[in-house]
Amino acid sequence: MPRVREIEQDGGDATLAEIFKKERDAFGGLLNPTKVMAHCPPILRAAKALGASIEQSGQLPKSLPPLIYFRVASINGCPF
């Protein structure tokens, strides 16, 4: 059981609506960190922007981020 209530509906917030749609389109649902960070939409938007900027920076080989995501999911016992 999560200690912080997870938010799965945008409640009319334009920021959440945009982020939730993109994530549902990409993954078929919302990721748990998104549902928790949705309590503060500006922080959620900033966290998503940070992740995107790291991926798009060209500093990491394109094949590395998916391997990192897979490894972190494995460590945490989450399916990926």
PDB file of N, CA, C and O in Angstrom, chain B, residues numbered from 101:
ATOM      1  N   MET B 101       0.845  -1.177   0.000  1.00  0.00           N
ATOM      2  CA  MET B 101       0.000   0.000   0.000  1.00  0.00           C
ATOM      3  C   MET B 101       0.891   1.241   0.000  1.00  0.00           C
ATOM      4  O   MET B 101       1.791   1.353   0.832  1.00  0.00           O
ATOM      5  N   PRO B 102       0.653   2.165  -0.916  1.00  0.00           N
ATOM      6  CA  PRO B 102       1.474   3.375  -0.965  1.00  0.00           C
ATOM      7  C   PRO B 102       1.217   4.272   0.240  1.00  0.00           C
ATOM      8  O   PRO B 102       0.098   4.343   0.748  1.00  0.00           O
ATOM      9  N   ARG B 103       2.245   4.939   0.679  1.00  0.00           N
ATOM     10  CA  ARG B 103       2.107   5.871   1.803  1.00  0.00           C
ATOM     11  C   ARG B 103       1.544   7.212   1.345  1.00  0.00           C
ATOM     12  O   ARG B 103       0.903   7.923   2.119  1.00  0.00           O
ATOM     13  N   VAL B 104       1.787   7.548   0.092  1.00  0.00           N
ATOM     14  CA  VAL B 104       1.260   8.784  -0.475  1.00  0.00           C
ATOM     15  C   VAL B 104       0.175   8.403  -1.473  1.00  0.00           C
ATOM     16  O   VAL B 104       0.385   7.548  -2.334  1.00  0.00           O
ATOM     17  N   ARG B 105      -0.961   9.029  -1.355  1.00  0.00           N
ATOM     18  CA  ARG B 105      -2.072   8.733  -2.259  1.00  0.00           C
ATOM     19  C   ARG B 105      -1.646   9.017  -3.695  1.00  0.00           C
ATOM     20  O   ARG B 105      -1.106  10.082  -3.995  1.00  0.00           O
ATOM     21  N   GLU B 106      -1.891   8.063  -4.565  1.00  0.00           N
ATOM     22  CA  GLU B 106      -1.548   8.214  -5.975  1.00  0.00           C
ATOM     23  C   GLU B 106      -2.693   8.900  -6.705  1.00  0.00           C
ATOM     24  O   GLU B 106      -3.860   8.566  -6.500  1.00  0.00           O
ATOM     25  N   ILE B 107      -2.354   9.858  -7.555  1.00  0.00           N
ATOM     26  CA  ILE B 107      -3.351  10.610  -8.318  1.00  0.00           C
ATOM     27  C   ILE B 107      -3.391  10.046  -9.732  1.00  0.00           C
ATOM     28  O   ILE B 107      -2.371   9.998 -10.419  1.00  0.00           O
ATOM     29  N   GLU B 108      -4.570   9.623 -10.161  1.00  0.00           N
ATOM     30  CA  GLU B 108      -4.714   9.027 -11.484  1.00  0.00           C
ATOM     31  C   GLU B 108      -5.634   9.823 -12.407  1.00  0.00           C
ATOM     32  O   GLU B 108      -5.730   9.516 -13.595  1.00  0.00           O
ATOM     33  N   GLN B 109      -6.303  10.827 -11.883  1.00  0.00           N
ATOM     34  CA  GLN B 109      -7.180  11.679 -12.688  1.00  0.00           C
ATOM     35  C   GLN B 109      -6.623  13.096 -12.642  1.00  0.00           C
ATOM     36  O   GLN B 109      -6.129  13.543 -11.606  1.00  0.00           O
ATOM     37  N   ASP B 110      -6.704  13.800 -13.765  1.00  0.00           N
ATOM     38  CA  ASP B 110      -6.105  15.132 -13.834  1.00  0.00           C
ATOM     39  C   ASP B 110      -6.896  16.201 -13.080  1.00  0.00           C
ATOM     40  O   ASP B 110      -6.360  17.275 -12.807  1.00  0.00           O
ATOM     41  N   GLY B 111      -8.134  15.937 -12.744  1.00  0.00           N
ATOM     42  CA  GLY B 111      -8.933  16.890 -11.981  1.00  0.00           C
ATOM     43  C   GLY B 111      -9.095  18.243 -12.650  1.00  0.00           C
ATOM     44  O   GLY B 111      -9.325  19.249 -11.980  1.00  0.00           O
ATOM     45  N   GLY B 112      -8.974  18.268 -13.981  1.00  0.00           N
ATOM     46  CA  GLY B 112      -9.125  19.512 -14.713  1.00  0.00           C
ATOM     47  C   GLY B 112      -7.848  20.329 -14.827  1.00  0.00           C
ATOM     48  O   GLY B 112      -7.863  21.404 -15.427  1.00  0.00           O
ATOM     49  N   ASP B 113      -6.761  19.854 -14.275  1.00  0.00           N
ATOM     50  CA  ASP B 113      -5.487  20.573 -14.359  1.00  0.00           C
ATOM     51  C   ASP B 113      -4.861  20.336 -15.731  1.00  0.00           C
ATOM     52  O   ASP B 113      -4.622  19.192 -16.117  1.00  0.00           O
ATOM     53  N   ALA B 114      -4.598  21.410 -16.464  1.00  0.00           N
ATOM     54  CA  ALA B 114      -4.075  21.297 -17.836  1.00  0.00           C
ATOM     55  C   ALA B 114      -2.704  20.635 -17.879  1.00  0.00           C
ATOM     56  O   ALA B 114      -2.419  19.864 -18.795  1.00  0.00           O
ATOM     57  N   THR B 115      -1.851  20.928 -16.897  1.00  0.00           N
ATOM     58  CA  THR B 115      -0.521  20.322 -16.853  1.00  0.00           C
ATOM     59  C   THR B 115      -0.627  18.823 -16.675  1.00  0.00           C
ATOM     60  O   THR B 115       0.020  18.056 -17.387  1.00  0.00           O
ATOM     61  N   LEU B 116      -1.450  18.403 -15.716  1.00  0.00           N
ATOM     62  CA  LEU B 116      -1.616  16.970 -15.477  1.00  0.00           C
ATOM     63  C   LEU B 116      -2.261  16.290 -16.674  1.00  0.00           C
ATOM     64  O   LEU B 116      -1.866  15.184 -17.044  1.00  0.00           O
ATOM     65  N   ALA B 117      -3.242  16.934 -17.281  1.00  0.00           N
ATOM     66  CA  ALA B 117      -3.924  16.333 -18.436  1.00  0.00           C
ATOM     67  C   ALA B 117      -2.927  16.047 -19.551  1.00  0.00           C
ATOM     68  O   ALA B 117      -2.956  14.972 -20.151  1.00  0.00           O
ATOM     69  N   GLU B 118      -2.045  17.002 -19.829  1.00  0.00           N
ATOM     70  CA  GLU B 118      -1.048  16.838 -20.891  1.00  0.00           C
ATOM     71  C   GLU B 118      -0.061  15.709 -20.565  1.00  0.00           C
ATOM     72  O   GLU B 118       0.209  14.847 -21.402  1.00  0.00           O
ATOM     73  N   ILE B 119       0.465  15.727 -19.356  1.00  0.00           N
ATOM     74  CA  ILE B 119       1.453  14.721 -18.960  1.00  0.00           C
ATOM     75  C   ILE B 119       0.810  13.337 -18.887  1.00  0.00           C
ATOM     76  O   ILE B 119       1.390  12.361 -19.363  1.00  0.00           O
ATOM     77  N   PHE B 120      -0.363  13.246 -18.305  1.00  0.00           N
ATOM     78  CA  PHE B 120      -1.053  11.955 -18.192  1.00  0.00           C
ATOM     79  C   PHE B 120      -1.334  11.373 -19.574  1.00  0.00           C
ATOM     80  O   PHE B 120      -1.156  10.173 -19.787  1.00  0.00           O
ATOM     81  N   LYS B 121      -1.770  12.206 -20.511  1.00  0.00           N
ATOM     82  CA  LYS B 121      -2.060  11.708 -21.857  1.00  0.00           C
ATOM     83  C   LYS B 121      -0.803  11.148 -22.515  1.00  0.00           C
ATOM     84  O   LYS B 121      -0.822  10.050 -23.072  1.00  0.00           O
ATOM     85  N   LYS B 122       0.282  11.902 -22.447  1.00  0.00           N
ATOM     86  CA  LYS B 122       1.537  11.440 -23.050  1.00  0.00           C
ATOM     87  C   LYS B 122       1.991  10.114 -22.445  1.00  0.00           C
ATOM     88  O   LYS B 122       2.422   9.210 -23.161  1.00  0.00           O
ATOM     89  N   GLU B 123       1.891  10.010 -21.132  1.00  0.00           N
ATOM     90  CA  GLU B 123       2.354   8.793 -20.463  1.00  0.00           C
ATOM     91  C   GLU B 123       1.442   7.605 -20.757  1.00  0.00           C
ATOM     92  O   GLU B 123       1.920   6.489 -20.959  1.00  0.00           O
ATOM     93  N   ARG B 124       0.158   7.838 -20.780  1.00  0.00           N
ATOM     94  CA  ARG B 124      -0.768   6.751 -21.115  1.00  0.00           C
ATOM     95  C   ARG B 124      -0.573   6.290 -22.561  1.00  0.00           C
ATOM     96  O   ARG B 124      -0.656   5.097 -22.854  1.00  0.00           O
ATOM     97  N   ASP B 125      -0.315   7.241 -23.461  1.00  0.00           N
ATOM     98  CA  ASP B 125      -0.062   6.886 -24.859  1.00  0.00           C
ATOM     99  C   ASP B 125       1.231   6.074 -24.988  1.00  0.00           C
ATOM    100  O   ASP B 125       1.297   5.125 -25.769  1.00  0.00           O
ATOM    101  N   ALA B 126       2.250   6.449 -24.224  1.00  0.00           N
ATOM    102  CA  ALA B 126       3.557   5.786 -24.325  1.00  0.00           C
ATOM    103  C   ALA B 126       3.595   4.439 -23.623  1.00  0.00           C
ATOM    104  O   ALA B 126       4.202   3.494 -24.127  1.00  0.00           O
ATOM    105  N   PHE B 127       2.940   4.341 -22.448  1.00  0.00           N
ATOM    106  CA  PHE B 127       3.086   3.149 -21.615  1.00  0.00           C
ATOM    107  C   PHE B 127       1.791   2.388 -21.370  1.00  0.00           C
ATOM    108  O   PHE B 127       1.816   1.307 -20.783  1.00  0.00           O
ATOM    109  N   GLY B 128       0.669   2.928 -21.805  1.00  0.00           N
ATOM    110  CA  GLY B 128      -0.599   2.266 -21.573  1.00  0.00           C
ATOM    111  C   GLY B 128      -1.183   2.551 -20.201  1.00  0.00           C
ATOM    112  O   GLY B 128      -2.247   2.032 -19.863  1.00  0.00           O
ATOM    113  N   GLY B 129      -0.518   3.350 -19.424  1.00  0.00           N
ATOM    114  CA  GLY B 129      -0.969   3.707 -18.085  1.00  0.00           C
ATOM    115  C   GLY B 129      -0.010   4.713 -17.481  1.00  0.00           C
ATOM    116  O   GLY B 129       0.942   5.151 -18.126  1.00  0.00           O
ATOM    117  N   LEU B 130      -0.272   5.070 -16.242  1.00  0.00           N
ATOM    118  CA  LEU B 130       0.598   6.029 -15.565  1.00  0.00           C
ATOM    119  C   LEU B 130       1.636   5.296 -14.726  1.00  0.00           C
ATOM    120  O   LEU B 130       1.336   4.291 -14.081  1.00  0.00           O
ATOM    121  N   LEU B 131       2.848   5.809 -14.744  1.00  0.00           N
ATOM    122  CA  LEU B 131       3.905   5.246 -13.911  1.00  0.00           C
ATOM    123  C   LEU B 131       3.716   5.739 -12.481  1.00  0.00           C
ATOM    124  O   LEU B 131       3.230   6.848 -12.262  1.00  0.00           O
ATOM    125  N   ASN B 132       4.099   4.916 -11.513  1.00  0.00           N
ATOM    126  CA  ASN B 132       3.883   5.261 -10.107  1.00  0.00           C
ATOM    127  C   ASN B 132       4.520   6.591  -9.703  1.00  0.00           C
ATOM    128  O   ASN B 132       3.875   7.366  -8.996  1.00  0.00           O
ATOM    129  N   PRO B 133       5.766   6.896 -10.120  1.00  0.00           N
ATOM    130  CA  PRO B 133       6.318   8.198  -9.730  1.00  0.00           C
ATOM    131  C   PRO B 133       5.487   9.370 -10.252  1.00  0.00           C
ATOM    132  O   PRO B 133       5.380  10.401  -9.589  1.00  0.00           O
ATOM    133  N   THR B 134       4.909   9.214 -11.420  1.00  0.00           N
ATOM    134  CA  THR B 134       4.057  10.267 -11.974  1.00  0.00           C
ATOM    135  C   THR B 134       2.834  10.460 -11.095  1.00  0.00           C
ATOM    136  O   THR B 134       2.443  11.592 -10.812  1.00  0.00           O
ATOM    137  N   LYS B 135       2.231   9.364 -10.663  1.00  0.00           N
ATOM    138  CA  LYS B 135       1.029   9.451  -9.839  1.00  0.00           C
ATOM    139  C   LYS B 135       1.311  10.098  -8.493  1.00  0.00           C
ATOM    140  O   LYS B 135       0.435  10.753  -7.928  1.00  0.00           O
ATOM    141  N   VAL B 136       2.514   9.926  -7.975  1.00  0.00           N
ATOM    142  CA  VAL B 136       2.873  10.535  -6.700  1.00  0.00           C
ATOM    143  C   VAL B 136       3.233  12.012  -6.894  1.00  0.00           C
ATOM    144  O   VAL B 136       2.780  12.868  -6.135  1.00  0.00           O
ATOM    145  N   MET B 137       4.047  12.304  -7.912  1.00  0.00           N
ATOM    146  CA  MET B 137       4.452  13.694  -8.148  1.00  0.00           C
ATOM    147  C   MET B 137       3.298  14.561  -8.645  1.00  0.00           C
ATOM    148  O   MET B 137       3.414  15.786  -8.658  1.00  0.00           O
ATOM    149  N   ALA B 138       2.196  13.952  -9.050  1.00  0.00           N
ATOM    150  CA  ALA B 138       1.036  14.712  -9.527  1.00  0.00           C
ATOM    151  C   ALA B 138       0.435  15.584  -8.433  1.00  0.00           C
ATOM    152  O   ALA B 138      -0.391  16.449  -8.723  1.00  0.00           O
ATOM    153  N   HIS B 139       0.832  15.374  -7.183  1.00  0.00           N
ATOM    154  CA  HIS B 139       0.368  16.249  -6.108  1.00  0.00           C
ATOM    155  C   HIS B 139       0.849  17.678  -6.325  1.00  0.00           C
ATOM    156  O   HIS B 139       0.227  18.628  -5.849  1.00  0.00           O
ATOM    157  N   CYS B 140       1.960  17.828  -7.046  1.00  0.00           N
ATOM    158  CA  CYS B 140       2.504  19.157  -7.331  1.00  0.00           C
ATOM    159  C   CYS B 140       2.854  19.223  -8.823  1.00  0.00           C
ATOM    160  O   CYS B 140       3.989  18.935  -9.203  1.00  0.00           O
ATOM    161  N   PRO B 141       1.886  19.602  -9.671  1.00  0.00           N
ATOM    162  CA  PRO B 141       2.107  19.605 -11.113  1.00  0.00           C
ATOM    163  C   PRO B 141       3.364  20.339 -11.591  1.00  0.00           C
ATOM    164  O   PRO B 141       4.013  19.860 -12.521  1.00  0.00           O
ATOM    165  N   PRO B 142       3.742  21.495 -10.990  1.00  0.00           N
ATOM    166  CA  PRO B 142       4.979  22.134 -11.466  1.00  0.00           C
ATOM    167  C   PRO B 142       6.223  21.276 -11.236  1.00  0.00           C
ATOM    168  O   PRO B 142       7.132  21.270 -12.066  1.00  0.00           O
ATOM    169  N   ILE B 143       6.271  20.564 -10.132  1.00  0.00           N
ATOM    170  CA  ILE B 143       7.412  19.675  -9.873  1.00  0.00           C
ATOM    171  C   ILE B 143       7.375  18.492 -10.827  1.00  0.00           C
ATOM    172  O   ILE B 143       8.419  18.073 -11.326  1.00  0.00           O
ATOM    173  N   LEU B 144       6.205  17.952 -11.088  1.00  0.00           N
ATOM    174  CA  LEU B 144       6.074  16.849 -12.039  1.00  0.00           C
ATOM    175  C   LEU B 144       6.557  17.278 -13.416  1.00  0.00           C
ATOM    176  O   LEU B 144       7.311  16.552 -14.064  1.00  0.00           O
ATOM    177  N   ARG B 145       6.132  18.447 -13.864  1.00  0.00           N
ATOM    178  CA  ARG B 145       6.559  18.951 -15.176  1.00  0.00           C
ATOM    179  C   ARG B 145       8.078  19.117 -15.221  1.00  0.00           C
ATOM    180  O   ARG B 145       8.712  18.753 -16.212  1.00  0.00           O
ATOM    181  N   ALA B 146       8.663  19.664 -14.153  1.00  0.00           N
ATOM    182  CA  ALA B 146      10.112  19.863 -14.102  1.00  0.00           C
ATOM    183  C   ALA B 146      10.862  18.534 -14.105  1.00  0.00           C
ATOM    184  O   ALA B 146      11.896  18.407 -14.760  1.00  0.00           O
ATOM    185  N   ALA B 147      10.350  17.548 -13.378  1.00  0.00           N
ATOM    186  CA  ALA B 147      10.995  16.233 -13.343  1.00  0.00           C
ATOM    187  C   ALA B 147      10.950  15.573 -14.716  1.00  0.00           C
ATOM    188  O   ALA B 147      11.927  14.963 -15.150  1.00  0.00           O
ATOM    189  N   LYS B 148       9.818  15.696 -15.394  1.00  0.00           N
ATOM    190  CA  LYS B 148       9.697  15.133 -16.749  1.00  0.00           C
ATOM    191  C   LYS B 148      10.652  15.848 -17.712  1.00  0.00           C
ATOM    192  O   LYS B 148      11.272  15.216 -18.567  1.00  0.00           O
ATOM    193  N   ALA B 149      10.763  17.175 -17.562  1.00  0.00           N
ATOM    194  CA  ALA B 149      11.666  17.946 -18.426  1.00  0.00           C
ATOM    195  C   ALA B 149      13.120  17.557 -18.172  1.00  0.00           C
ATOM    196  O   ALA B 149      13.910  17.465 -19.112  1.00  0.00           O
ATOM    197  N   LEU B 150      13.474  17.328 -16.919  1.00  0.00           N
ATOM    198  CA  LEU B 150      14.838  16.913 -16.593  1.00  0.00           C
ATOM    199  C   LEU B 150      15.156  15.574 -17.243  1.00  0.00           C
ATOM    200  O   LEU B 150      16.207  15.418 -17.865  1.00  0.00           O
ATOM    201  N   GLY B 151      14.257  14.611 -17.103  1.00  0.00           N
ATOM    202  CA  GLY B 151      14.466  13.304 -17.722  1.00  0.00           C
ATOM    203  C   GLY B 151      14.600  13.398 -19.231  1.00  0.00           C
ATOM    204  O   GLY B 151      15.461  12.750 -19.825  1.00  0.00           O
ATOM    205  N   ALA B 152      13.751  14.203 -19.849  1.00  0.00           N
ATOM    206  CA  ALA B 152      13.795  14.362 -21.298  1.00  0.00           C
ATOM    207  C   ALA B 152      15.089  15.042 -21.733  1.00  0.00           C
ATOM    208  O   ALA B 152      15.668  14.671 -22.754  1.00  0.00           O
ATOM    209  N   SER B 153      15.548  16.031 -20.971  1.00  0.00           N
ATOM    210  CA  SER B 153      16.772  16.734 -21.355  1.00  0.00           C
ATOM    211  C   SER B 153      17.991  15.841 -21.243  1.00  0.00           C
ATOM    212  O   SER B 153      18.921  15.959 -22.042  1.00  0.00           O
ATOM    213  N   ILE B 154      18.001  14.949 -20.263  1.00  0.00           N
ATOM    214  CA  ILE B 154      19.113  14.000 -20.141  1.00  0.00           C
ATOM    215  C   ILE B 154      19.128  13.068 -21.338  1.00  0.00           C
ATOM    216  O   ILE B 154      20.184  12.817 -21.919  1.00  0.00           O
ATOM    217  N   GLU B 155      17.961  12.550 -21.711  1.00  0.00           N
ATOM    218  CA  GLU B 155      17.888  11.646 -22.861  1.00  0.00           C
ATOM    219  C   GLU B 155      18.278  12.340 -24.158  1.00  0.00           C
ATOM    220  O   GLU B 155      18.925  11.735 -25.012  1.00  0.00           O
ATOM    221  N   GLN B 156      17.893  13.603 -24.314  1.00  0.00           N
ATOM    222  CA  GLN B 156      18.120  14.314 -25.567  1.00  0.00           C
ATOM    223  C   GLN B 156      19.460  15.040 -25.621  1.00  0.00           C
ATOM    224  O   GLN B 156      19.804  15.616 -26.653  1.00  0.00           O
ATOM    225  N   SER B 157      20.217  15.021 -24.535  1.00  0.00           N
ATOM    226  CA  SER B 157      21.462  15.782 -24.474  1.00  0.00           C
ATOM    227  C   SER B 157      22.552  15.243 -25.390  1.00  0.00           C
ATOM    228  O   SER B 157      23.456  15.976 -25.788  1.00  0.00           O
ATOM    229  N   GLY B 158      22.463  13.969 -25.718  1.00  0.00           N
ATOM    230  CA  GLY B 158      23.510  13.361 -26.527  1.00  0.00           C
ATOM    231  C   GLY B 158      24.727  12.958 -25.711  1.00  0.00           C
ATOM    232  O   GLY B 158      25.709  12.465 -26.265  1.00  0.00           O
ATOM    233  N   GLN B 159      24.671  13.162 -24.406  1.00  0.00           N
ATOM    234  CA  GLN B 159      25.798  12.809 -23.543  1.00  0.00           C
ATOM    235  C   GLN B 159      25.863  11.307 -23.274  1.00  0.00           C
ATOM    236  O   GLN B 159      26.929  10.768 -22.976  1.00  0.00           O
ATOM    237  N   LEU B 160      24.724  10.644 -23.382  1.00  0.00           N
ATOM    238  CA  LEU B 160      24.681   9.197 -23.189  1.00  0.00           C
ATOM    239  C   LEU B 160      24.411   8.525 -24.526  1.00  0.00           C
ATOM    240  O   LEU B 160      23.645   9.046 -25.337  1.00  0.00           O
ATOM    241  N   PRO B 161      25.030   7.374 -24.767  1.00  0.00           N
ATOM    242  CA  PRO B 161      24.693   6.642 -25.983  1.00  0.00           C
ATOM    243  C   PRO B 161      23.197   6.308 -25.989  1.00  0.00           C
ATOM    244  O   PRO B 161      22.628   5.997 -24.943  1.00  0.00           O
ATOM    245  N   LYS B 162      22.567   6.371 -27.151  1.00  0.00           N
ATOM    246  CA  LYS B 162      21.115   6.146 -27.262  1.00  0.00           C
ATOM    247  C   LYS B 162      20.681   4.798 -26.690  1.00  0.00           C
ATOM    248  O   LYS B 162      19.555   4.663 -26.209  1.00  0.00           O
ATOM    249  N   SER B 163      21.557   3.808 -26.738  1.00  0.00           N
ATOM    250  CA  SER B 163      21.192   2.479 -26.253  1.00  0.00           C
ATOM    251  C   SER B 163      21.284   2.360 -24.733  1.00  0.00           C
ATOM    252  O   SER B 163      20.781   1.387 -24.170  1.00  0.00           O
ATOM    253  N   LEU B 164      21.912   3.324 -24.051  1.00  0.00           N
ATOM    254  CA  LEU B 164      22.128   3.203 -22.613  1.00  0.00           C
ATOM    255  C   LEU B 164      20.888   3.476 -21.756  1.00  0.00           C
ATOM    256  O   LEU B 164      20.618   2.682 -20.855  1.00  0.00           O
ATOM    257  N   PRO B 165      20.113   4.552 -21.977  1.00  0.00           N
ATOM    258  CA  PRO B 165      18.957   4.798 -21.093  1.00  0.00           C
ATOM    259  C   PRO B 165      17.993   3.615 -20.965  1.00  0.00           C
ATOM    260  O   PRO B 165      17.578   3.310 -19.847  1.00  0.00           O
ATOM    261  N   PRO B 166      17.613   2.929 -22.062  1.00  0.00           N
ATOM    262  CA  PRO B 166      16.715   1.782 -21.856  1.00  0.00           C
ATOM    263  C   PRO B 166      17.333   0.692 -20.977  1.00  0.00           C
ATOM    264  O   PRO B 166      16.622   0.032 -20.220  1.00  0.00           O
ATOM    265  N   LEU B 167      18.639   0.504 -21.073  1.00  0.00           N
ATOM    266  CA  LEU B 167      19.304  -0.486 -20.220  1.00  0.00           C
ATOM    267  C   LEU B 167      19.286  -0.045 -18.759  1.00  0.00           C
ATOM    268  O   LEU B 167      19.110  -0.863 -17.856  1.00  0.00           O
ATOM    269  N   ILE B 168      19.468   1.247 -18.537  1.00  0.00           N
ATOM    270  CA  ILE B 168      19.409   1.778 -17.172  1.00  0.00           C
ATOM    271  C   ILE B 168      18.003   1.598 -16.605  1.00  0.00           C
ATOM    272  O   ILE B 168      17.838   1.161 -15.467  1.00  0.00           O
ATOM    273  N   TYR B 169      16.998   1.936 -17.401  1.00  0.00           N
ATOM    274  CA  TYR B 169      15.610   1.789 -16.936  1.00  0.00           C
ATOM    275  C   TYR B 169      15.309   0.331 -16.598  1.00  0.00           C
ATOM    276  O   TYR B 169      14.673   0.039 -15.585  1.00  0.00           O
ATOM    277  N   PHE B 170      15.768  -0.573 -17.448  1.00  0.00           N
ATOM    278  CA  PHE B 170      15.531  -1.996 -17.217  1.00  0.00           C
ATOM    279  C   PHE B 170      16.216  -2.457 -15.935  1.00  0.00           C
ATOM    280  O   PHE B 170      15.628  -3.192 -15.141  1.00  0.00           O
ATOM    281  N   ARG B 171      17.453  -2.025 -15.734  1.00  0.00           N
ATOM    282  CA  ARG B 171      18.208  -2.437 -14.545  1.00  0.00           C
ATOM    283  C   ARG B 171      17.561  -1.906 -13.273  1.00  0.00           C
ATOM    284  O   ARG B 171      17.433  -2.636 -12.291  1.00  0.00           O
ATOM    285  N   VAL B 172      17.158  -0.653 -13.283  1.00  0.00           N
ATOM    286  CA  VAL B 172      16.506  -0.067 -12.106  1.00  0.00           C
ATOM    287  C   VAL B 172      15.191  -0.785 -11.815  1.00  0.00           C
ATOM    288  O   VAL B 172      14.876  -1.061 -10.657  1.00  0.00           O
ATOM    289  N   ALA B 173      14.428  -1.088 -12.858  1.00  0.00           N
ATOM    290  CA  ALA B 173      13.172  -1.828 -12.669  1.00  0.00           C
ATOM    291  C   ALA B 173      13.454  -3.200 -12.079  1.00  0.00           C
ATOM    292  O   ALA B 173      12.730  -3.660 -11.196  1.00  0.00           O
ATOM    293  N   SER B 174      14.508  -3.859 -12.565  1.00  0.00           N
ATOM    294  CA  SER B 174      14.865  -5.185 -12.046  1.00  0.00           C
ATOM    295  C   SER B 174      15.251  -5.124 -10.576  1.00  0.00           C
ATOM    296  O   SER B 174      14.828  -5.963  -9.780  1.00  0.00           O
ATOM    297  N   ILE B 175      16.049  -4.135 -10.223  1.00  0.00           N
ATOM    298  CA  ILE B 175      16.467  -3.966  -8.815  1.00  0.00           C
ATOM    299  C   ILE B 175      15.255  -3.755  -7.915  1.00  0.00           C
ATOM    300  O   ILE B 175      15.210  -4.252  -6.790  1.00  0.00           O
ATOM    301  N   ASN B 176      14.279  -3.018  -8.420  1.00  0.00           N
ATOM    302  CA  ASN B 176      13.087  -2.719  -7.631  1.00  0.00           C
ATOM    303  C   ASN B 176      11.994  -3.771  -7.732  1.00  0.00           C
ATOM    304  O   ASN B 176      10.934  -3.632  -7.121  1.00  0.00           O
ATOM    305  N   GLY B 177      12.250  -4.825  -8.504  1.00  0.00           N
ATOM    306  CA  GLY B 177      11.265  -5.893  -8.632  1.00  0.00           C
ATOM    307  C   GLY B 177      10.052  -5.488  -9.444  1.00  0.00           C
ATOM    308  O   GLY B 177       8.962  -6.020  -9.237  1.00  0.00           O
ATOM    309  N   CYS B 178      10.225  -4.553 -10.367  1.00  0.00           N
ATOM    310  CA  CYS B 178       9.112  -4.079 -11.186  1.00  0.00           C
ATOM    311  C   CYS B 178       9.235  -4.625 -12.598  1.00  0.00           C
ATOM    312  O   CYS B 178      10.341  -4.691 -13.135  1.00  0.00           O
ATOM    313  N   PRO B 179       8.124  -5.018 -13.211  1.00  0.00           N
ATOM    314  CA  PRO B 179       8.195  -5.429 -14.613  1.00  0.00           C
ATOM    315  C   PRO B 179       8.460  -4.215 -15.479  1.00  0.00           C
ATOM    316  O   PRO B 179       8.043  -3.104 -15.149  1.00  0.00           O
ATOM    317  N   PHE B 180       9.141  -4.422 -16.568  1.00  0.00           N
ATOM    318  CA  PHE B 180       9.438  -3.302 -17.465  1.00  0.00           C
ATOM    319  C   PHE B 180       9.008  -3.657 -18.862  1.00  0.00           C
ATOM    320  O   PHE B 180       9.167  -2.853 -19.780  1.00  0.00           O
TER     321      PHE B 180
END
